[in-house]
Amino acid sequence: MKFNKIIIWGHKLHSHTHSYIHYCFYKAFKYLGYETLWLDNNDNIDHINFNNSLFITEGQVDGQIPLYKDCYYLLHNCYDEKYHTMSNKCNLQVYTDDVLKYNLNKLEDFVYADYHGKCLYMPWATDLLPDEIERNKPAIPFNKNSKVINWVGSLGYGIFGNIPQINPFIETAKKNGINFQHWASVSFDQNIELIRNSYMGVTIVGQWQHEKNYIPCRIFKNISYGQFGITNSRASNDILQGKIVYNDNTEQLFYDAKNRLEKLSLHELHSLMDFVKNKHTYLNRVENILSFIERVR
């Protein structure tokens, strides 16, 4: 199935955490050769021919999205009543174990299709394309001389927060002479360099994500940037087929990771990066989306 255009409607880059997901869709569709536009409520769209376009949007930024009968709409958390009578739409949701309550079609590990309800469930992925991951492969398996662990992005309390889980890890790292540095916002290239230059790259989820088996994109990104996978997320360990370092106890996680990295071979690290390159980029997610839309249409 071929759309004339792909329209990413919503969060412009760096305006919201979801903007990085929109960026990844934009990047992947462009790479695949689609004419791809990234628009929002403030853009003048009078001159654009939207015939046979696929719109991808999110419920916080879809106020002025144009609705056409000859287009198709992929909606994430969009609950406005304007969509209720539309047949040319489907929904996209992030995978959690809640989907296992229903008799859905399993497309692959952690990707499920509800064809009757027109909803696709899947995790996010790394923001790098396969050729970028290949070029990113390091020459050493472990930065044993580094004295810092860099964390780029959000930390917080509350239902989706992870500070209670990450603090024991931070304290344990400090006891072992490794500082933890938090960076709220950096460029894409800086992000990669900060993670690559870290003593280790770690993904630590909070209670809600752990209980629901939500899979954070951080685990795929860290690996694609050149770090071995280290996490307290059971679902992340499962989707990566147990190839990474996993422990619920984040204090012990540091020691498990330290011991594993000291024995890690370059072949093991590159093989893990290949696994992400082949299965967990946005090219893989776009393939799932287009196949799903073709089926529900």
C-alpha positions in Angstrom: 0.0 0.0 0.0 1.4 3.4 -1.0 0.3 6.7 0.4 1.0 9.9 -1.6 2.2 11.7 1.5 2.9 11.1 5.2 1.8 13.9 7.5 3.2 14.0 11.0 0.7 16.3 12.7 1.7 17.6 16.1 4.6 18.1 18.4 7.4 20.0 16.6 10.9 18.9 17.7 11.9 19.6 21.3 8.5 21.0 22.2 7.3 17.9 24.1 8.7 14.5 25.0 6.4 13.0 22.3 8.1 15.2 19.7 11.0 12.7 19.7 8.6 10.0 18.6 7.2 12.2 15.9 10.8 12.9 14.8 11.5 9.2 14.5 8.4 8.6 12.4 9.4 11.6 10.2 12.9 10.3 9.8 11.9 6.7 9.0 9.2 7.6 6.4 11.6 10.0 4.7 14.3 7.3 4.6 11.8 5.0 3.0 11.2 7.5 0.2 7.8 9.0 1.2 7.1 12.6 0.8 6.8 13.5 4.5 5.6 16.7 6.1 5.8 17.7 9.7 3.0 20.2 10.5 1.1 21.5 13.5 -1.9 23.8 14.3 0.1 26.9 13.5 1.1 26.0 9.9 -0.6 27.4 6.8 -1.8 24.4 4.9 -3.9 26.1 2.2 -1.4 25.2 -0.6 -0.9 21.5 0.3 -2.6 18.7 -1.6 -3.4 16.0 1.0 -4.9 13.5 -1.4 -4.3 9.9 -0.2 -2.2 11.0 2.8 -1.5 9.1 6.0 -1.8 11.4 9.1 0.0 10.5 12.3 -1.0 12.5 15.3 -1.3 12.6 19.1 -4.2 13.8 21.2 -2.7 16.8 22.8 -1.9 18.5 19.4 -4.6 17.5 17.0 -7.0 20.5 17.5 -6.7 21.8 14.0 -5.9 18.6 12.1 -7.8 18.6 8.7 -10.1 15.6 8.2 -10.4 14.2 4.7 -12.4 11.2 3.6 -9.6 10.1 1.1 -6.9 10.1 3.8 -6.2 7.8 6.6 -5.5 8.6 10.3 -3.2 6.9 12.8 -4.3 8.2 16.2 -2.4 8.0 19.5 -4.4 9.0 22.6 -6.9 10.9 20.5 -10.3 11.0 22.2 -12.0 14.0 20.5 -15.6 13.3 19.4 -14.7 14.5 15.9 -13.2 11.0 15.2 -16.1 9.0 16.5 -17.9 8.6 13.1 -14.8 8.3 11.0 -14.1 4.9 9.4 -10.8 5.9 7.9 -8.8 5.7 11.1 -7.0 3.3 13.5 -5.4 3.7 16.8 -1.8 3.2 18.0 -1.0 2.4 21.6 2.2 1.5 23.4 2.5 -2.1 24.5 1.9 -2.9 28.1 0.8 -6.3 29.6 -2.8 -5.0 29.7 -3.1 -6.2 26.1 -2.7 -9.8 27.2 -6.2 -9.6 28.8 -7.7 -9.7 25.4 -7.6 -12.3 22.6 -5.5 -10.3 20.1 -3.3 -11.3 17.2 0.4 -11.5 18.1 2.4 -10.2 15.1 5.8 -10.6 16.9 7.2 -10.3 20.4 5.4 -7.4 22.2 3.5 -6.3 19.0 -0.2 -7.1 19.0 -3.1 -6.3 16.6 -6.7 -5.8 17.4 -8.2 -5.9 14.0 -11.8 -5.7 15.1 -11.1 -2.7 17.4 -8.6 -1.2 14.8 -5.8 -0.7 17.3 -2.1 -1.7 17.1 0.0 -2.1 20.2 3.8 -1.9 20.0 6.8 -0.5 21.8 8.8 2.4 20.6 12.3 1.9 19.2 15.7 3.5 18.8 15.9 6.8 17.0 18.8 5.6 14.8 18.4 4.0 11.4 20.2 0.6 10.7 23.1 2.2 8.8 23.6 4.7 11.7 23.8 1.9 14.2 26.4 0.1 12.0 28.5 3.2 11.9 28.2 3.6 15.7 29.8 0.3 16.6 32.6 1.1 19.1 36.1 -0.4 18.9 36.1 -1.4 22.6 33.4 -3.2 24.5 33.6 -1.3 27.7 34.6 2.2 28.8 36.5 1.0 31.9 38.4 4.2 32.4 35.3 6.4 32.4 34.2 7.8 35.8 30.7 9.0 34.9 27.3 7.6 33.9 25.3 10.0 31.9 21.5 10.0 31.9 19.8 12.1 29.2 16.1 12.9 29.6 13.5 12.9 32.4 13.7 11.8 36.0 10.8 12.2 38.4 8.5 11.2 41.1 4.8 10.3 40.8 3.0 7.4 39.1 5.4 7.4 36.1 8.5 8.5 38.0 11.6 6.4 38.6 13.6 8.4 41.2 13.0 5.9 44.0 14.3 3.1 41.8 17.3 5.0 40.4 18.6 6.5 43.6 20.0 3.2 45.0 21.8 2.7 41.7 23.3 6.2 41.9 24.5 5.8 45.4 26.1 2.4 44.6 27.8 3.9 41.6 29.2 6.7 43.8 30.5 4.2 46.3 32.5 2.7 43.4 33.9 6.0 42.2 31.4 6.5 39.4 29.5 9.8 39.3 25.9 10.0 37.9 25.3 13.0 35.7 21.7 14.1 34.6 21.2 16.0 31.4 17.7 17.4 30.9 18.0 18.2 27.2 20.8 18.0 24.6 21.2 17.6 20.9 20.9 14.2 19.2 24.6 14.0 18.6 25.4 15.1 22.1 23.1 12.4 23.5 25.0 9.7 21.6 28.3 11.0 22.7 27.3 11.3 26.3 26.0 7.7 26.4 29.0 6.3 24.4 31.4 8.0 26.8 29.7 6.7 29.9 31.1 4.0 32.2 27.8 2.1 31.4 24.5 3.0 29.8 21.6 2.2 32.1 17.8 2.0 31.7 15.9 2.2 35.0 12.1 2.2 35.1 9.7 3.3 37.8 7.1 1.2 39.6 4.3 1.7 37.0 6.4 0.9 34.0 7.8 -2.1 35.8 4.4 -3.5 36.8 2.8 -2.9 33.4 5.9 -4.2 31.5 6.1 -1.0 29.5 9.3 -1.1 27.4 11.1 2.3 27.4 12.8 3.4 24.1 15.9 4.2 26.2 17.0 0.5 26.3 17.1 0.4 22.4 18.8 3.8 22.1 21.5 3.0 24.6 22.4 -0.2 22.8 22.3 1.4 19.4 24.6 4.2 20.7 27.2 1.6 21.6 26.5 0.6 25.2 25.5 -2.9 26.5 22.0 -3.2 27.8 21.5 -2.8 31.6 18.1 -2.5 33.1 15.7 -3.2 36.0 12.9 -3.7 33.4 11.8 -7.3 33.0 10.0 -6.6 29.8 13.1 -5.0 28.3 15.1 -8.1 29.2 12.4 -10.3 27.6 12.2 -8.4 24.3 16.0 -8.6 24.1 15.8 -12.3 24.7 17.8 -12.2 27.9 20.9 -11.0 26.1 21.4 -8.0 28.5 22.0 -7.4 32.2 18.8 -7.4 34.3 18.0 -7.2 38.0 15.0 -5.8 39.8 17.3 -4.6 42.6 19.0 -1.5 41.2 21.8 -1.6 43.8 22.7 -5.1 42.8 22.1 -4.1 39.2 25.2 -1.9 39.3 27.4 -4.8 40.5 25.9 -7.3 38.1 26.6 -4.8 35.2 30.1 -4.1 36.4 31.0 -7.8 36.5 29.4 -8.5 33.1 31.1 -5.5 31.4 34.5 -6.5 32.7 34.1 -9.9 30.8 32.2 -8.5 27.8 33.7 -9.2 24.3 33.4 -6.8 21.4 31.6 -9.5 19.5 28.9 -9.7 22.1 28.3 -6.0 22.1 28.2 -5.8 18.3 25.8 -8.8 18.2 23.4 -7.0 20.6 23.6 -3.9 18.5 22.8 -6.0 15.4 19.8 -7.4 17.2 18.4 -3.9 17.8 19.5 -2.8 14.2 17.4 -5.7 12.7 14.4 -5.7 14.9 14.0 -2.4 16.9 14.3 0.6 14.7 11.4 2.8 13.5 11.7 1.1 10.1 10.5 -2.1 11.9 7.7 -0.1 13.5 6.6 1.6 10.3 6.5 -1.9 8.6 4.1 -3.0 11.4 2.0 0.1 11.0 1.6 -0.1 7.2 0.9 -3.9 7.3 -1.7 -3.3 10.0 -3.4 -0.4 8.2 -3.6 -2.5 5.0 -5.3 -5.3 6.9 -7.8 -3.1 8.7 -8.7 -1.2 5.5 
